[in-house]
Amino acid sequence: MLSNNLISKYYYNWWKNINKTVFVIIVILFGLGLFFSLASTSLIASDNLNTNSYHFFLKHLLFILMGVFFIIYFSSLSQNDLIKVSKFLFIFFLILLILVPFLGVEVKGSKRWLDLPFLPRFQPVELLKPFLIIVLSKVLSHENSKGIYYKYFLSFLIIIPVILLLVTQPDIGQSLLTFLMWLSLIFVSGINLIIFFIFFGLVILSLIFLIYIFPNKFGYIIIRLKSFFDPSSGNNYQSEKASEAIISGGFFGKGIGEGTLKNRVPEAHTDYIVSVISEEFGVLFIIILMMIFLFFVYQVFKKLYSENNNQIKLILVGSISIILLQALIHIGVNIRLFPTTGMTLPFISYGGSSIIGTSIISGIILNLTKRRIVF
């Protein structure tokens, strides 16, 4: 009886102190993702499309329920415990990422997933990213380091093996996202802009060098870039169909279950979910969705202005930037602003690893934006 009262009091205090606005935004985004999973993969469209069951929807629901556990767990930890746990989990998932080239499952020419006896198929990088942000933020905010550029160098030593492992899978989309997240952290930590842009240029040149030195491994990037800049070159079937879906949906959409993109493009409910939504619900709904994401960013940045701890500031910047960047890249691909990357839309796209990874980031954000009790 006493233990039940303690648990009830613990979670009452958790609920009382978390940022309710941020929590509601997270719930709304996951709820929309669940709804669009139902609309794009289940029997709602069975009269028009040859779908057979609620299989994907139920899996999506299961992943969200698992995500709720991670949100509550990581948001209820003390800040010190959050940092300690994150260090161990970073090492654990980094080891799993290292195992991908050896034990990974190859899908469409890429080895990005592990399928272990004690775990269902998952993408290690999605679970690594939240803890990578925390480890990088701790390094960049450490007060006893020899100097700011020494911190940058240490953070570079941490990020480079992760990016190299992603490049060899190959997964250029996640490599770019991870690199941009790191750039956002060093940018807000006060780096000289000249050095910042010089380093950025060197990394881009290194990527170009890799593409031309190993054409068999990275030739698909050239193909995607060619099809992006020259649509008549072919190899852009998915992008064309996604653009057609957005155009045909117009401002208000065709109506639920009336879209055809989900049956014409493989994995449309992951890589092209924005186009699926736009076709059935219209561009207006995409604008509303973008506004929800921007309001989410605004709420997190409000906390930054009142936060004095540099480490917490950097973790929040890294967490919200990786969500925003991933959303922008996904939307940009769907409207043909960027070449195809295979990037999911956080909270919305179907995919277990993406949902769990986003849930962990959400839990971290809730942890660091909640009201602190001062004794």
LODO-841825 format. One line per field, with one value per residue (C-alpha): x, y, z; residue number from 1; residue in three letters; chain. Coordinates in pm, 1 decimal, padded with zeros to 6 digits. Layout:
N
u <- (X ...)
v <- (Y ...)
w <- (Z ...)
num <- (NUM ...)
residu <- (ALA ...)
chaine <- (A ...)
//
This chain:
375
u <- (00000.0 00283.0 00471.6 00158.5 00117.1 00481.3 00444.8 00124.9 00292.7 00597.6 00395.5 00169.0 00479.8 00599.2 00271.9 00259.8 00607.5 00628.7 00568.5 00202.7 00217.5 00515.4 00351.6 00025.7 00215.7 00395.7 00065.3 -00098.3 00190.1 00194.4 -00185.9 -00171.8 00090.7 -00134.6 -00432.4 -00239.3 -00105.5 -00465.3 -00560.6 -00265.4 -00218.2 -00547.0 -00892.5 -01013.3 -00903.0 -00997.1 -01279.7 -01031.5 -00700.6 -00619.2 -00515.1 -00583.2 -00569.1 -00480.9 -00136.5 00070.0 -00167.0 -00149.8 00228.3 00236.5 00011.1 00237.8 00545.6 00371.5 00272.8 00637.5 00730.0 00503.4 00707.6 01032.6 00880.9 00773.3 01097.2 01338.9 01125.6 01102.2 01476.9 01679.0 01914.8 02220.1 02068.4 01971.5 02332.1 02468.5 02219.8 02282.2 02657.5 02605.1 02330.6 02546.9 02824.1 02573.1 02407.1 02741.7 02857.5 02536.2 02600.3 02951.3 02795.4 02568.7 02828.6 02889.5 02548.1 02317.7 02020.0 02055.3 01747.2 01755.8 02134.5 02181.5 02276.3 02110.5 01919.5 02002.2 01780.5 01898.4 01743.2 01643.0 01531.2 01307.3 01457.7 01564.5 01790.4 02062.9 02131.1 01774.9 01832.2 02186.6 02102.0 01935.1 02232.3 02484.1 02328.0 02372.8 02733.4 02828.9 02658.2 02847.2 03180.1 03105.9 02987.3 03266.2 03424.0 03759.7 03862.8 04178.1 03988.9 03687.6 03866.7 03986.9 03621.2 03536.2 03814.8 03692.4 03335.7 03468.5 03643.7 03308.0 03101.4 03338.1 03320.2 02939.1 02927.1 03179.1 02972.8 02660.4 02835.4 02951.9 02597.1 02537.0 02295.9 02380.2 02053.5 02128.3 02494.3 02388.9 02133.8 02387.8 02648.1 02400.7 02296.8 02662.4 02707.7 02408.7 02567.2 02908.0 02743.0 02543.2 02843.7 03023.0 03254.2 03417.8 03204.1 03504.6 03628.5 03272.3 03228.3 03579.7 03515.4 03174.9 03335.5 03603.5 03341.5 03144.9 03465.0 03543.5 03198.6 03247.1 03587.2 03433.7 03164.3 03414.8 03674.5 03417.5 03154.9 03032.5 02948.3 02817.7 02717.9 02350.1 02405.2 02514.2 02210.9 01976.1 02138.6 02114.3 01747.3 01686.6 01845.6 01734.9 01394.5 01411.4 01711.7 01483.0 01532.7 01287.7 00965.8 00895.6 00956.7 00736.0 00448.9 00486.2 00470.8 00168.8 -00003.9 00049.3 -00074.8 -00379.2 -00471.8 -00486.9 -00559.3 -00823.4 -00738.2 -00935.4 -01076.0 -00979.9 -00914.7 -00923.4 -00548.1 -00352.9 00009.6 00026.6 -00047.3 00185.8 00505.3 00678.3 00711.7 00501.4 00381.1 00740.8 00946.8 00657.3 00397.9 00368.1 00264.7 00014.4 -00135.3 -00137.9 -00316.7 -00598.7 -00620.7 -00472.2 -00181.9 -00372.5 -00318.3 00055.8 00073.3 -00103.6 00137.6 00437.3 00292.9 00263.3 00630.1 00730.8 00522.0 00700.7 01036.2 00914.5 00812.3 01154.0 01337.0 01131.8 01296.2 01641.3 01604.7 01543.5 01802.0 02146.2 02300.6 02495.2 02478.4 02099.3 02083.9 02296.0 02095.9 01772.6 01919.6 02048.6 01721.3 01488.9 01724.4 01740.6 01358.4 01323.3 01599.2 01457.6 01108.8 01241.1 01444.8 01146.2 00910.0 01177.3 01216.0 00839.8 00807.1 01128.7 01339.0 01594.5 01702.0 01556.2 01709.2 01477.1 01417.7 01110.8 00895.5 00935.1 00621.5 00422.9 00592.7 00550.7 00864.7 00948.5 01304.5 01201.3 00909.0 01118.1 01405.2 01165.2 01000.7 01337.1 01414.1 01065.7 01127.3 01458.8 01294.2 01016.7 01277.9 01475.2 01175.3 00990.2 00964.2 01243.6 01166.6 01408.1 01459.0)
v <- (00000.0 00236.9 00159.7 00225.6 00563.5 00647.8 00552.2 00757.1 01055.8 01018.0 01023.8 01296.6 01513.0 01411.7 01524.3 01841.7 01953.5 01860.8 02124.6 02055.3 02243.1 02041.7 01720.3 01797.4 01876.5 01541.1 01359.0 01539.0 01454.4 01086.8 01078.2 01220.6 00962.7 00683.7 00823.5 00856.0 00504.6 00384.6 00592.3 00490.5 00120.6 -00029.7 -00130.1 00230.8 00228.7 -00133.7 -00039.7 00129.1 -00041.3 -00405.5 -00375.4 -00673.1 -00594.3 -00357.4 -00517.4 -00198.4 00008.8 -00238.0 -00249.8 00130.8 00136.6 -00114.0 00097.9 00408.5 00226.3 00123.9 00485.3 00604.6 00394.9 00556.2 00905.2 00857.6 00685.7 00943.2 01240.8 01119.6 01073.1 01331.3 01530.4 01356.5 01011.9 01108.8 01196.0 00878.8 00647.7 00819.4 00752.3 00377.1 00365.8 00564.0 00303.9 00017.8 00147.8 00252.1 -00110.3 -00223.8 00027.0 -00117.6 -00465.4 -00360.1 -00419.3 -00771.3 -00886.1 -00639.5 -00724.2 -00598.3 -00432.4 -00278.8 -00270.8 -00110.5 -00266.6 -00043.6 -00288.1 -00549.6 -00852.6 -01011.5 -01315.9 -01110.2 -00800.3 -00747.5 -00580.0 -00225.1 00053.6 00123.7 00481.1 00588.1 00475.8 00611.4 00970.5 01083.0 00970.4 01103.1 01447.4 01421.2 01297.9 01572.0 01836.0 01719.0 01742.3 02087.6 02226.1 02078.8 02354.9 02191.2 02139.4 02309.7 02538.0 02571.3 02434.5 02137.3 02063.6 02088.2 01845.0 01595.1 01621.8 01566.7 01248.4 01126.1 01216.7 01101.2 00723.6 00745.2 00924.1 00683.7 00385.1 00542.0 00626.0 00267.1 00124.5 00343.7 00589.5 00937.8 01080.9 00987.8 01084.4 01431.5 01464.4 01362.3 01600.3 01892.3 01822.3 01837.5 02161.9 02314.3 02227.6 02375.1 02677.3 02771.2 02697.0 02999.4 02883.5 03138.9 03162.3 03157.3 02829.8 02697.6 02750.9 02631.9 02308.1 02270.4 02312.4 02054.1 01797.4 01855.1 01814.5 01493.9 01358.3 01439.9 01271.3 00954.1 00944.2 00955.8 00727.1 00456.4 00481.0 00124.1 00206.1 00561.1 00577.8 00584.8 00936.9 01061.1 00891.6 01059.1 01398.8 01362.6 01266.4 01559.2 01822.8 01657.6 01486.4 01359.6 01140.9 00879.7 00705.4 00945.5 00745.5 00788.2 01164.2 01208.9 01013.5 01202.7 01537.5 01421.5 01316.4 01658.7 01837.2 01612.0 01656.6 02032.2 02257.6 02043.8 01690.6 01413.0 01275.9 00995.7 00667.4 00828.0 00861.8 00622.7 00708.4 00457.6 00179.1 00305.1 00381.7 00126.4 00239.4 00551.5 00542.3 00598.5 00799.7 00980.4 01013.4 01390.8 01324.6 01060.9 01309.0 01590.7 01379.4 01281.2 01580.3 01861.8 02102.8 02290.2 02000.6 01993.5 02364.6 02294.8 02008.2 02233.1 02494.9 02231.6 02141.5 02510.2 02568.6 02271.7 02433.6 02766.4 02607.4 02443.2 02763.8 02949.1 02723.6 02803.8 03172.6 03101.2 02820.8 02899.5 02553.0 02535.3 02157.0 02156.3 02431.0 02227.6 01907.7 02093.5 02259.4 01925.6 01742.7 01995.1 02062.4 01694.6 01676.1 01998.9 01913.3 01566.1 01711.7 01975.5 01719.5 01483.5 01758.7 01894.9 01553.3 01519.1 01856.2 01796.5 02062.9 01791.9 01461.7 01139.9 01051.1 00787.2 01007.8 00947.2 01225.3 01232.4 01128.2 01070.4 00810.9 00439.5 00267.8 00115.8 00244.8 00597.1 00601.2 00471.9 00709.6 01004.7 00893.9 00894.9 01243.6 01355.8 01215.2 01400.6 01725.8 01682.1 01610.1 01927.2 02158.3 02057.5 02280.7 02220.9 02190.4 02395.1 02279.0)
w <- (00000.0 00092.3 -00227.7 -00436.5 -00266.8 -00336.1 -00703.5 -00731.8 -00568.7 -00793.5 -01112.6 -00979.8 -00930.7 -01277.6 -01433.4 -01226.1 -01334.0 -01702.2 -01967.9 -02053.9 -02385.4 -02510.2 -02389.5 -02573.8 -02895.8 -02873.6 -02814.0 -03109.3 -03344.5 -03246.5 -03269.2 -03621.7 -03713.4 -03589.0 -03778.6 -04105.7 -04060.1 -04039.7 -04344.4 -04559.2 -04481.2 -04363.1 -04479.5 -04495.2 -04859.5 -04928.4 -05163.5 -05396.4 -05311.5 -05257.7 -04893.3 -04672.4 -04301.3 -04017.1 -03991.6 -04033.2 -03821.6 -03532.1 -03552.6 -03557.9 -03250.4 -03073.3 -03146.6 -03013.2 -02693.4 -02653.9 -02725.2 -02443.3 -02200.5 -02321.2 -02306.4 -01945.7 -01845.4 -01988.6 -01885.3 -01524.1 -01465.3 -01277.5 -01497.8 -01352.1 -01406.2 -01760.5 -01842.4 -01678.0 -01852.5 -02185.9 -02172.0 -02136.5 -02398.4 -02640.0 -02610.2 -02639.9 -02957.4 -03106.8 -03071.1 -03242.9 -03523.4 -03562.7 -03596.2 -03885.5 -04165.2 -04027.6 -03903.1 -04075.5 -04295.2 -04651.9 -04801.2 -05150.3 -05154.7 -04811.0 -04476.8 -04218.4 -03998.9 -03736.8 -03684.2 -03359.6 -03186.4 -02880.0 -03074.5 -03380.1 -03685.1 -03601.9 -03726.0 -03463.3 -03576.0 -03487.1 -03126.9 -03116.5 -03215.9 -02888.6 -02679.6 -02931.9 -02879.5 -02502.1 -02524.7 -02772.2 -02555.7 -02248.0 -02432.8 -02576.1 -02240.4 -02027.4 -01818.5 -01751.5 -02112.6 -02241.6 -02478.2 -02699.6 -03008.9 -02809.2 -02731.9 -03101.4 -03180.4 -02918.7 -03047.2 -03400.7 -03286.1 -03151.4 -03457.1 -03732.9 -03664.7 -03651.7 -03988.2 -04143.7 -04028.0 -04179.4 -04506.6 -04550.2 -04509.1 -04723.0 -04559.7 -04682.9 -04549.7 -04187.6 -04236.1 -04348.5 -04068.8 -03802.6 -03943.8 -03954.8 -03595.3 -03489.1 -03684.6 -03505.1 -03169.5 -03246.5 -03409.7 -03098.1 -02875.1 -03023.1 -03303.8 -03532.8 -03848.2 -04083.6 -03931.3 -03934.9 -04310.0 -04394.5 -04211.1 -04374.1 -04717.3 -04640.0 -04540.2 -04862.2 -05066.6 -04877.4 -04962.5 -05332.2 -05319.2 -05170.6 -05439.3 -05724.2 -05563.6 -05478.7 -05755.7 -05696.2 -05335.8 -05374.4 -05740.2 -05641.0 -05502.8 -05846.1 -06003.1 -05755.1 -05807.4 -06186.0 -06167.3 -05931.1 -06155.8 -06480.9 -06439.8 -06800.1 -06712.1 -06551.3 -06211.9 -06049.9 -06057.6 -05685.6 -05690.3 -05995.2 -05842.1 -05512.7 -05695.0 -05895.1 -05573.0 -05413.4 -05726.5 -05765.6 -05400.6 -05439.8 -05145.8 -04972.8 -05091.9 -05259.2 -04936.4 -04700.8 -04880.4 -05224.8 -05274.7 -05497.1 -05417.4 -05130.8 -05377.8 -05653.4 -05459.7 -05230.9 -04867.4 -04934.0 -04570.9 -04457.6 -04709.6 -04881.1 -04605.4 -04667.9 -05028.4 -04912.3 -04663.4 -04919.2 -05180.3 -04945.2 -04708.4 -04915.8 -04894.4 -04624.7 -04384.3 -04463.0 -04378.2 -04047.7 -03979.1 -04045.6 -03809.7 -03533.8 -03580.6 -03574.1 -03259.3 -03102.1 -03185.8 -03044.7 -02713.7 -02673.1 -02760.3 -02497.2 -02239.9 -02380.1 -02298.7 -01929.9 -01895.2 -01752.1 -01779.9 -02108.7 -02120.9 -02100.5 -02363.9 -02604.4 -02547.6 -02618.5 -02929.3 -03058.6 -02982.6 -03143.6 -03436.2 -03533.3 -03532.9 -03730.7 -03980.0 -04040.2 -04093.6 -04336.0 -04532.5 -04554.1 -04671.9 -04907.7 -05072.8 -05113.8 -05288.0 -05488.2 -05320.1 -05233.5 -05391.3 -05247.6 -04910.2 -04761.1 -04455.8 -04240.5 -04096.5 -03714.9 -03519.8 -03840.9 -04064.1 -04007.4 -03876.5 -03539.9 -03504.9 -03605.0 -03360.3 -03067.7 -03145.6 -03166.9 -02840.3 -02660.7 -02793.5 -02683.3 -02334.9 -02315.1 -02424.6 -02167.1 -01900.3 -01970.4 -02016.9 -01702.3 -01398.1 -01148.5 -00779.7 -00569.7 -00211.3)
num <- (1 2 3 4 5 6 7 8 9 10 11 12 13 14 15 16 17 18 19 20 21 22 23 24 25 26 27 28 29 30 31 32 33 34 35 36 37 38 39 40 41 42 43 44 45 46 47 48 49 50 51 52 53 54 55 56 57 58 59 60 61 62 63 64 65 66 67 68 69 70 71 72 73 74 75 76 77 78 79 80 81 82 83 84 85 86 87 88 89 90 91 92 93 94 95 96 97 98 99 100 101 102 103 104 105 106 107 108 109 110 111 112 113 114 115 116 117 118 119 120 121 122 123 124 125 126 127 128 129 130 131 132 133 134 135 136 137 138 139 140 141 142 143 144 145 146 147 148 149 150 151 152 153 154 155 156 157 158 159 160 161 162 163 164 165 166 167 168 169 170 171 172 173 174 175 176 177 178 179 180 181 182 183 184 185 186 187 188 189 190 191 192 193 194 195 196 197 198 199 200 201 202 203 204 205 206 207 208 209 210 211 212 213 214 215 216 217 218 219 220 221 222 223 224 225 226 227 228 229 230 231 232 233 234 235 236 237 238 239 240 241 242 243 244 245 246 247 248 249 250 251 252 253 254 255 256 257 258 259 260 261 262 263 264 265 266 267 268 269 270 271 272 273 274 275 276 277 278 279 280 281 282 283 284 285 286 287 288 289 290 291 292 293 294 295 296 297 298 299 300 301 302 303 304 305 306 307 308 309 310 311 312 313 314 315 316 317 318 319 320 321 322 323 324 325 326 327 328 329 330 331 332 333 334 335 336 337 338 339 340 341 342 343 344 345 346 347 348 349 350 351 352 353 354 355 356 357 358 359 360 361 362 363 364 365 366 367 368 369 370 371 372 373 374 375)
residu <- (MET LEU SER ASN ASN LEU ILE SER LYS TYR TYR TYR ASN TRP TRP LYS ASN ILE ASN LYS THR VAL PHE VAL ILE ILE VAL ILE LEU PHE GLY LEU GLY LEU PHE PHE SER LEU ALA SER THR SER LEU ILE ALA SER ASP ASN LEU ASN THR ASN SER TYR HIS PHE PHE LEU LYS HIS LEU LEU PHE ILE LEU MET GLY VAL PHE PHE ILE ILE TYR PHE SER SER LEU SER GLN ASN ASP LEU ILE LYS VAL SER LYS PHE LEU PHE ILE PHE PHE LEU ILE LEU LEU ILE LEU VAL PRO PHE LEU GLY VAL GLU VAL LYS GLY SER LYS ARG TRP LEU ASP LEU PRO PHE LEU PRO ARG PHE GLN PRO VAL GLU LEU LEU LYS PRO PHE LEU ILE ILE VAL LEU SER LYS VAL LEU SER HIS GLU ASN SER LYS GLY ILE TYR TYR LYS TYR PHE LEU SER PHE LEU ILE ILE ILE PRO VAL ILE LEU LEU LEU VAL THR GLN PRO ASP ILE GLY GLN SER LEU LEU THR PHE LEU MET TRP LEU SER LEU ILE PHE VAL SER GLY ILE ASN LEU ILE ILE PHE PHE ILE PHE PHE GLY LEU VAL ILE LEU SER LEU ILE PHE LEU ILE TYR ILE PHE PRO ASN LYS PHE GLY TYR ILE ILE ILE ARG LEU LYS SER PHE PHE ASP PRO SER SER GLY ASN ASN TYR GLN SER GLU LYS ALA SER GLU ALA ILE ILE SER GLY GLY PHE PHE GLY LYS GLY ILE GLY GLU GLY THR LEU LYS ASN ARG VAL PRO GLU ALA HIS THR ASP TYR ILE VAL SER VAL ILE SER GLU GLU PHE GLY VAL LEU PHE ILE ILE ILE LEU MET MET ILE PHE LEU PHE PHE VAL TYR GLN VAL PHE LYS LYS LEU TYR SER GLU ASN ASN ASN GLN ILE LYS LEU ILE LEU VAL GLY SER ILE SER ILE ILE LEU LEU GLN ALA LEU ILE HIS ILE GLY VAL ASN ILE ARG LEU PHE PRO THR THR GLY MET THR LEU PRO PHE ILE SER TYR GLY GLY SER SER ILE ILE GLY THR SER ILE ILE SER GLY ILE ILE LEU ASN LEU THR LYS ARG ARG ILE VAL PHE)
chaine <- (A A A A A A A A A A A A A A A A A A A A A A A A A A A A A A A A A A A A A A A A A A A A A A A A A A A A A A A A A A A A A A A A A A A A A A A A A A A A A A A A A A A A A A A A A A A A A A A A A A A A A A A A A A A A A A A A A A A A A A A A A A A A A A A A A A A A A A A A A A A A A A A A A A A A A A A A A A A A A A A A A A A A A A A A A A A A A A A A A A A A A A A A A A A A A A A A A A A A A A A A A A A A A A A A A A A A A A A A A A A A A A A A A A A A A A A A A A A A A A A A A A A A A A A A A A A A A A A A A A A A A A A A A A A A A A A A A A A A A A A A A A A A A A A A A A A A A A A A A A A A A A A A A A A A A A A A A A A A A A A A A A A A A A A A A A A A A A A A A A A A A A A A A A A A A A A A A A A A A A A A A A A A A A A A A A A A A A A)
//
